[in-house]
Amino acid sequence: MNAIFKGIGASPGIAMGSALVLESHHLMVNRRTLKPDRLEAEVKRFRHAITAARKELEILSLRVEEKMGEKLSHIFDAHILILDDRSFAAGTEEHIRREHVNAEWGVRTVVKDLLAQFAAIDDPYLNERGGDLEDVYRRVLGHLTGDRSHPDLSRIREDAIIVAHTLTPSDTAALNTQSVVGFVTELGGRTSHTAIIANALEIPAVVGLHGLLEKVETGDLLVVDGERGTVLVAPDAGEKETAIRARTAWRQRAQDGLKTRDLPAVTTDGEVVILRSNIELPEEVETSLRYGAIGVGLYRSEFLFLKCSPNLPSEEDHYQVYAEMADRVAPHPCIVRTLDLGGEKYFHEVLDKEEANPVMGMRAIRLCLRRPDIFRTQLRGILRAAVGRSIQIMFPLISGVGELVRALEVLNKVRDELRQEGHAIPENIPIGIMIEVPSAAMVADLLASRVDFFSIGTNDLIQYLLAIDRGNESVAYLYEPHHPAVLRMLQRVILAARDAGISVSLCGEMASDPRYVPVLMGLGLRELSLNPVTIPAVKDAIRSTHAGEARILTDRLLAASSADEVGRILAGEPGAADPVDSSPEA
């Protein structure tokens, strides 16, 4: 039966092939009560299983390093750390002794409790780290039970698309890319280690497809679009032809993108555009460099906080991550956005009560100013890492001058403290802000005199400006980046930056869409920060755009009265607004 499913695009690309459904493999675990004199022998048996699992992971780490590079091998080094973690290993031993139970039941209970803790935090990143824990659990349990049965994913027939409830990082690393052309799972997210490995292997993948196993059988023809996050089941003849053309075009774009990596992003009339990358995980730097990004325009430091949760990252944690990131993209800059997490999930003690609308609540710079200890630790790490490196600082969710002044006061105090302690601190580290709140856009001229750069975060700016919750399917259709109000607000911010003599970039999803390149060029933007894999397509669009003509186009767009009219102008349809004279009156 022909059907289409929408999930989360985890690894871009187009794949078409026969479904190979992997049934969920559940290792049966029974509880056995042990006599006291058997407990130490049971603990010893558990330790042997840990040792065997560690040896397997060490071998797997080496294989992954040879196949995919050192950074990805660290995923399995992290699995080894799980084996050594007190909450896992010592916790299981304590449970065996305290409850007088067998090792299988002990490790099952401990892992179940740990997974429940991850789920309670309700954050995608931590939920996805649960997949690593389950991977380790399955490995240890297999050694305890002797049940090592699991499909050999390295020996699958050609043009297969794996369909599973979930795939562990170990499963994904074992895929034979000569025969497996894609995979889809019911669980997972784009920041999971499984997704990261899929990106490294360049296997199209879609995750988060709840209920998919009920609709797909082995042998069904599937079309996977890892960019849009869609899976088409049993395509008809026309859909097959469309998929084949799309797959060919994607592969050609990927090859062309690598060929044009070192070419400048310059318009046909000589306007140079700087393309930087948005990075969420350290592992994404390699992809960024491969596609020719000129540095990192947005490093989302939340990764570090989530990685260390439930603890807070130390100053040294911050220093190491930022220093390594900057070294890898040198001599180009690395812009670190300070913490942009919400207190409703991580720092309950700062809230008086549960927030009804956390997206507009105690998060980002608001949380940092409420918890200066968290803010100061991060700033200390950034400032230390910036010595001899091209690192810049960016504050998120600034709503006005008052918040910015307070944030700068904290930064200056931290800078003075570090100097007094004898640390070398850069004399001039560029400071910028995200323009993602309409109030900040309205006073952009006042903010511009206090910072070195703006970065326009269109994702939040658009939803705040148009009063739309992007996660609400009932109103998501109203999320229109080309709405006249959005275009006029972008123009306001860009002009304020230009008048103040500071740089301005745009880092939202709008920057990753080639369709908006003429619009953004016409508005005067010459720096974009985007998803690394979209750089080739955006660069191609820039290299075929005439900036002068784009300015004329933008004049027409700014005169339009609705998003529909803007859409018609962009599509080249007749009957839209005529160009207007945008020059000021004498």
C-alpha positions, -999 to 999 in steps of 0.1 A, spaced: 0 0 0 14 34 -10 20 56 20 43 84 31 57 89 66 73 120 81 100 117 107 133 135 115 160 137 89 191 124 106 215 121 76 209 138 43 206 121 9 181 101 -12 179 63 -11 157 38 -28 158 1 -20 141 -30 -5 131 -29 32 148 -53 55 128 -52 87 148 -61 118 126 -76 145 133 -62 180 156 -86 197 148 -87 234 172 -107 256 150 -125 282 161 -118 317 147 -137 347 153 -129 383 170 -156 404 175 -153 442 210 -163 453 222 -176 486 247 -154 504 276 -176 497 270 -173 459 270 -135 458 308 -129 453 309 -155 426 281 -137 408 299 -103 411 330 -120 397 309 -133 368 296 -98 361 331 -84 361 342 -110 336 313 -99 313 325 -63 317 360 -73 308 348 -91 277 326 -62 266 355 -38 271 378 -58 248 351 -59 221 346 -21 224 384 -15 222 385 -35 190 354 -17 176 369 17 184 400 8 165 380 -4 135 359 28 135 390 49 137 404 32 106 371 35 88 357 68 99 384 87 118 395 93 153 366 116 164 339 90 157 360 63 175 355 84 206 318 73 206 329 38 215 356 51 239 326 67 257 309 33 258 340 20 277 336 49 301 300 37 307 313 3 317 336 20 342 310 45 355 301 39 392 264 42 386 266 13 360 293 -11 372 295 -5 410 257 1 410 251 -33 396 275 -50 420 258 -32 449 224 -44 437 236 -80 434 248 -80 469 220 -60 484 191 -78 467 208 -113 465 200 -115 427 217 -128 396 239 -105 376 215 -103 346 187 -90 368 211 -66 386 224 -50 354 188 -49 340 175 -31 371 203 -5 371 200 2 334 163 6 337 167 31 365 193 51 346 171 52 314 142 65 335 165 93 348 174 102 312 137 102 302 127 123 332 150 152 321 130 153 288 157 165 266 164 151 231 201 149 236 200 130 269 172 108 255 195 99 227 224 91 250 201 64 264 208 46 231 245 44 240 235 30 274 212 4 258 240 -6 234 264 -12 263 237 -31 283 230 -54 254 267 -61 250 272 -70 286 240 -90 289 250 -110 258 282 -121 276 263 -129 307 236 -150 290 257 -164 262 231 -151 238 252 -133 212 225 -137 184 221 -105 164 219 -99 127 252 -95 109 246 -61 93 279 -63 74 265 -91 52 232 -77 39 222 -79 2 226 -49 -21 203 -19 -21 188 -27 13 171 -2 36 172 -12 72 139 -8 90 141 -12 128 127 0 161 161 14 168 197 10 157 226 13 182 258 30 173 274 -4 172 248 -16 146 253 15 125 291 13 125 288 -23 113 267 -14 82 282 -23 49 278 8 28 282 -11 -4 249 -29 2 230 -8 28 218 23 11 198 38 40 180 31 73 149 42 91 140 38 127 110 44 150 132 59 177 161 84 176 170 120 169 194 140 148 220 144 176 222 107 185 255 89 180 237 67 155 228 97 134 264 111 137 278 78 124 252 77 96 264 112 85 300 101 85 292 70 64 270 93 42 240 69 46 206 86 42 186 81 74 153 91 89 144 85 125 115 91 149 90 73 127 67 60 153 46 30 143 65 24 111 71 -13 118 34 -19 117 32 -5 82 63 -19 65 73 -55 56 106 -69 44 107 -66 6 86 -34 4 102 -8 -19 111 23 1 123 58 -9 141 76 20 147 113 19 171 120 47 170 158 41 132 162 43 128 134 68 103 114 47 99 77 38 77 67 9 64 31 10 56 13 -23 60 42 -47 42 40 -80 60 41 -114 60 79 -115 72 82 -79 100 58 -87 112 79 -116 110 110 -95 130 93 -68 157 81 -92 160 116 -106 162 131 -71 188 106 -60 209 113 -91 206 150 -85 216 147 -49 246 126 -57 257 151 -83 252 180 -59 273 162 -33 301 157 -58 298 192 -72 298 206 -36 331 189 -28 345 202 -61 335 238 -54 346 236 -17 375 259 -23 357 283 -47 346 316 -32 309 323 -26 307 354 -49 278 368 -68 280 373 -106 287 410 -100 316 404 -76 300 406 -41 317 382 -17 297 363 8 311 345 38 296 311 46 301 297 81 287 267 97 262 260 125 277 234 148 259 214 175 283 186 182 322 186 180 319 157 156 303 180 130 334 200 125 348 175 100 316 178 79 319 216 82 354 216 69 346 191 41 320 214 27 342 245 28 328 265 57 348 296 66 348 289 103 320 283 127 293 310 128 273 294 156 286 268 181 257 258 203 274 253 236 244 234 250 260 202 239 286 205 267 260 212 294 239 182 283 269 160 280 278 167 317 242 167 330 231 162 357 264 179 367 275 213 354 306 215 331 337 228 348 358 257 336 383 232 323 355 213 304 346 246 287 382 255 279 391 221 264 360 220 240 363 256 228 401 254 224 399 222 204 371 236 182 389 268 175 422 249 167 403 227 142 388 256 122 418 280 124 426 305 111 389 311 107 367 322 136 347 301 160 317 320 175 305 304 208 270 311 218 266 311 256 242 288 272 207 287 256 189 261 277 158 265 298 156 263 335 125 243 334 146 213 324 179 217 341 180 242 369 148 238 388 160 257 418 161 290 400 124 288 392 96 298 416 72 275 400 67 254 369 66 275 338 35 274 315 55 286 285 92 278 290 101 289 254 95 325 266 105 319 302 137 315 322 162 305 295 193 316 277 207 350 289 179 353 314 190 321 331 226 331 329 220 364 346 199 346 373 227 320 378 259 340 374 279 311 387 270 291 356 276 321 334 309 330 349 323 295 346 315 294 309 329 329 303 361 320 321 365 289 299 359 309 267 382 337 276 411 314 285 405 294 253 405 326 232 442 333 239 460 329 206 428 317 190 400 333 169 371 329 193 342 352 196 314 353 222 277 356 214 248 362 239 215 346 230 179 360 235 189 395 243 157 416 244 171 450 251 199 472 262 195 465 299 201 428 295 231 434 273 246 458 298 243 433 326 258 406 305 288 428 296 293 437 333 296 400 342 320 395 313 342 425 323 343 413 359 354 378 348 380 393 326 394 414 355 394 383 378 413 362 353 440 389 349 443 393 386 449 355 388 477 358 363 459 343 333 467 357 298 435 372 284 430 385 249 428 423 247 400 424 222 377 395 219 347 403 196 313 403 214 281 399 196 244 391 202 217 371 187 189 392 173 160 368 178 135 388 199 114 414 181 121 440 208 159 436 201 152 441 164 133 473 172 162 488 192 189 473 170 204 508 166 208 511 204 223 477 207 247 480 177 267 507 195 276 483 223 287 451 204 310 440 176 285 420 155 249 408 152 237 373 142 200 372 132 184 341 145 154 338 122 140 306 137 129 322 169 125 357 155 99 346 130 79 326 155 79 354 180 71 381 154 43 361 139 30 346 172 34 311 159 44 279 177 64 260 151 57 228 170 19 232 168 8 216 136 -24 235 136 -6 268 130 27 257 115 15 267 80 16 303 91 54 301 97 64 322 67 100 334 64 91 356 35 62 374 54 65 412 47 68 418 84 98 395 86 115 410 56 110 445 70 124 436 104 154 419 88 160 451 68 158 472 100 184 451 118 208 450 87 206 488 83 212 494 120 244 472 118 255 489 87 251 524 101 270 514 133 298 498 112 295 463 127 291 430 109 258 412 107 250 376 97 220 354 96 221 320 112 185 305 110 171 279 87 164 307 62 201 308 56 201 272 45 174 276 19 188 285 -16 154 300 -25 161 329 -2 196 337 -14 184 365 -37 163 380 -9 191 379 17 216 393 -8 191 421 -18 187 430 19 224 435 22 235 404 40 271 392 32 275 366 59 255 335 65 258 307 90 241 275 81 239 237 82 272 225 67 256 201 43 236 229 27 266 250 20 272 237 -16 236 244 -27 236 279 -11 270 286 -26 257 276 -60 228 300 -56 251 328 -46 274 322 -75 244 325 -99 229 356 -82 235 392 -93 235 414 -62 223 445 -80 193 427 -95 187 412 -60 184 446 -46 158 455 -71 139 423 -64 140 431 -26 125 465 -32 95 448 -48 93 423 -19 94 451 7 65 468 -11 43 436 -11 13 434 12 13 397 20 34 366 21 14 352 -8 23 382 -29 60 378 -19 57 342 -29 43 351 -63 71 376 -69 98 350 -60 81 325 -83 82 351 -111 44 353 -114 29 385 -129 6 408 -111 26 415 -80 39 448 -66 59 471 -89 94 482 -79 95 511 -55 120 539 -50 137 530 -17 159 560 -16 152 585 12 136 618 4 159 648 0 
